[in-house]
Structure formats: structure tokens, C-alpha cells
């Protein structure tokens, strides 16, 4: 019995990391339609911020979460202003531009922080395991799970119940009409991009104590994030949650009963088959073009 | 066309060179000799960019340090060793291309480089075709027999022969094997299983994760369910860091379920944090804490050259001492005879007092006699050496394959 629970918890833990990483991408893509290939590097920069704040200022991980969100949001804001703003409605060019930004970010980190692997210390209070219904689970993984859900709730609240969210939904549906009703769509886009970048940074900071921090770490995360977004459907926030849940539990199940190599291959295959029959993803809200 | 003036300047230059102390410049083939003008060119082929640059950078630095030390002390055979540095960018195809450049257009007499097996396999044909010499400092899976490669890292029998029986005796007979999914871990596990079978131990699971894998929660669930006595890990790169950190976060205890690794060096420990590494075991011929005058000198020189926070480890040490072996081989040769084949012949049986202890190049298979040690990681990020092999241990790259033997004439089927 505790094996089943511990399997479920493992699945949830994988899912929470997937969701953290994918949430920023889903928001940016869902609202602005920009396919942000630099998303993995936003995650990487978040992890490096955590490392920098910890090693230079002795700031613990939890205390540095808000500064990291703000730094990355600012970074996203600047990128949007300098580059992305000029490339809306040119999807191919944005892919190239964001990819280039990603490469530059990687090399920038390599030149300033160096190529070696870095590490971020886990908060002492969370570096133990706790018992959940008889199954022991790492306290830090549960913390990530809780925080991922909280972040989703905040995002959902912003999206659904604030005037910013209302404008955001209007712009998502039809930018021109929304503009003609006085919505400053440029500013909405910029804020969305900054928010998405900030969340990606948080994701990077949160996974850094469990994984390694290196200039190339973003590459794997961007693939995972795209898988989640493609499966969940681009415009749907709930789709992102549901699809990370499905992918997390599925990988955990397959990895336990065969191994991680098989799990990865089967999950990818399942997504390929699925988008053949449902190209819009599992959950998608109807949007007028 | 040779004009009188050109002829005169030419002879003047040669005369000056002979006065400068290179009498052999007059001997046969002097214009064709690889070592000319008091310089020997060697290639240095470690990735400075790309995914494995993290570790290869330290090998590059150890190599350059050794070359600088030799040149400062008067060079090899009175000649300056000139490193020609190329960056193969962690890509096997680029490795082959750069190796070709070093051998053909720079006319290097030897190339030092590579970390991954994939990159070594990629450059191998270049050196075999041109009969040049490649020096490979990394521990690797064995099962290779080339007369154009000098292997200064450990092969499976050198890391495992002492390690596995010691672990079985101290921890028990239920083993869990985990590795990254490629040739190196599979060959190591192959040999490990052979040893375990002889010792009557049991493999409860053997698992491979994709290269670069960083999500080990399912593996940790299996560890919790199986409760093995020893986890034998040949996971490489970033995955080592992720595995240790997640093991630590899950609250598993190295006292009862230690990880025994062939790939966790001071370098990986620095990246994962000492708290996650403490209590686990590694087998290697070299540890940074090894107490010898040569090692003290090496560590001090490395840190004063490249930074006080840098670590030396079991791949950077061979990168360092193989240059010294190169120097010794070159010094046995007349400058006109310096070419890759003669260097190889001069190298056979050559010994050097390395930081790890006295090492020797095996004449038959061009691997190196090393001095394996077992270390346990402490909470300060350094290893405590628990056991060292009584004598040096010979390399046998085909030990897991009883029918095969690597000899100077090539691979022999028994």
C-alpha cells in the first residue's frame, strides 16, 4: 500500500516540476503566440541567480525566491522591449530570435560564472524526509509540489479575477479589437512576457537543489516544457496542469516498472500519436483567430 | 630555384642553429623531422565549449601546466614543447576533424586529449591511418587494443579488482547496478557482474538511465523497495550530481545503503555539495588528498596556476603525468628520430613517479600500471583513503573476455 502511495507521490513530484517549468511557457505562448525557445535559458538563469545570491550574499533559497522572480521578470521585460516587440506576427523570426537569445544567455553565463557545475544548498529545514500515509517522501519535493500549486492558483486568480486578467483574455482573443476598445495591448504583452520569464526563473531556482546547475541545463527543460504545452493545449491553463499531471504519473509508473529510458521513449511516442489525432492538445479553449 | 643569396642565408641559419646546441640537425632527414627549430609540436584536444567542457577544461589545464613546467625546466631533450590547442566543442565529428588537422597540417608528433569514449572512438581512425600517437587520460571501459593510443587512465579490472570484494565483505551481497545508458557503464557492469558471480553475490537490479537524466525519483523508489546492500553507480556527468542530491533529499542512509562509484571524483563532489556526497565510496588510482611529495607539488602548482579553489582529480592527474611520460620518451630519442612510432617504442616499459605513485607503461597493450585506492567521501568534500592496493595493478583491457588478449601485435584470440 505504501508503495502505491509513494508511486503516486513520485508522479506528483515529477508533475510539479514539469508544471513549474511549463507554466511560464504556456502563459507566454498562450497569450502572445511567441514560441519562446529561450525559455530553458530563463530557467537556467533563475538557477544561477539562486546560486549567485547564495554564494555571494549568503541568502537562503526561500528568501531569494522573490528577488529571483523580480530579476527574471525584469530580464523578460527588457528582452520583450528590445527584441520580441518588433517581431509579433512573424513567428519564424521570433523562433530564430529567441533561440539566439538562448545561445547568448548560455555563453554569457559560461563567460561570467564559468563552465563548471554549481550547486545550490537545500533549505536545512526541508532536507529530510517526512512520512505521508506511511510512505516516506522528501520534504523538499513536497515543498515544490505545494509551491507549484500555489503559483498556479495565483496565476489563475490573476487571469480570471483581475482587470489585468480581463484585458489579457481580451487581447488573447483578438488583439486588434481589444486595442480598439482602449486596451494597451503592447503593455499587456510585455507584462505577460515578464511574468512568464519570472515564473521560469522561479522554476529554475526551485529545481536547483535537486539537480545540477550548468549553463546547458535549460536544453532539457525546454523540451519537457514544450511536451507539456503541446499535450495540454496552448491556450489552456488547466490543460497545463492536467497534462503535467498525466505526464508525471505516466513517467513515474513506466520508470518504476521498466526503466527511465523506456519511460522517456514511451511518453514521447504517446504524445506523437496523440497530436496526430488531436493537434490542438487535450484541452483547448476556442479562440477566434 | 636556389639563388646564391638564399643558399648563403640558409647555411648561416643552420650554422647558427648548430651553435645553439642542436648537433643532430645535420643528421639524416633533418628537413623531414617532426621536431625542428628546437621545438616539438604536440596537439592538445580537449573540449573548451559544449556539454563536457565542464570536466575537459580541467584536463586541458592539467596538460598545459605540465607542458609549462617542462619548458620552464629546459624542455624535453633541450627542445621546447609547443602545444597546439584545438577546441573540439564536445562533438565527436569535430574531434575527428580537429585531430586530422593536428596530425596532418600541424605535424604534431602526439596529441593529448578526449574525455568521452565516443570522442576517442571518433579520433581513433585518424591516428591509426597516419600511424600517429594519441594519449587518452580518462578511465574507460577497456575492450580496445590499438597501437596508436597510450591509455593512462584505469580500465575496469584496475578499478574493480580490489573494490568489489572489499564492498561485498563490508556491506553485503545484494547489489543494485545503475549507470548511464551507453557503452562505458555497460562494460563496467559486465565486469562487475562477473566478479559478483565469483563472490556469490546477487544483482537485484541493473538499470540504465538516459545520458543527462536528472529525475531519479523512480530509481529512489526502487531502491527503497529493494533495499540493496550496495548501489554500484556508473552514472556520469550532471546525472551523478542529481542522483546524489536526490538520494540525500530522500533521506536514504549511506551507512546501510552506500553508493559505490567509479565516476564520482572531487570534481563531481564539488558540484553536488559535500553533504550529498559524504559517506559514499569511490575507487580510483588518484585522490586529491593522497599524501605524497609529488602530489603535494602537483596540487600546489595546479592551484597557483589556475586558482586556489580548483580541485585535482583522477582524470586530471593522468592528463598531467602523461606529458611527463612523453618527455621521458622523447629524451631517449635523437632529435632526428622524433616521430610518433619511435616515441611509442621508447615509451614501452617507461616508468614515472606520478602524484598517485610510480606508474609504468605496459609494453604489450600500451595501457598503464596504476595504483588503485578506495576512498570514502567526507563532509568537507575530500576523500578519506581507506585502502590502497598492495602493489601496482596491471591493466587488462580484455579481462571480462577470457578468450581475448591485447598484445603488441594486436588483439589475439585465445
Interface residues (C-beta under 8 A of the other chain):
Chain A: X3 X6 X7 X10 X13 X14 X17 X110 X115 X116 X117 X118 X119 X121 X122 X127 X128 X129 X136 X137 X138 X140 X141 X209 X210 X211 X212 X214 X216 X217 X220 X251 X252 X255 X256 X259 X260 X261 X263 X264
Chain B: X49 X51 X53 X54 X57 X181 X207 X208 X209 X210 X212 X213 X214 X215 X217 X218 X219 X221 X222 X224 X225 X238 X241 X242 X245 X246 X248 X249 X250 X251 X267 X268 X270 X271 X272 X273 X275
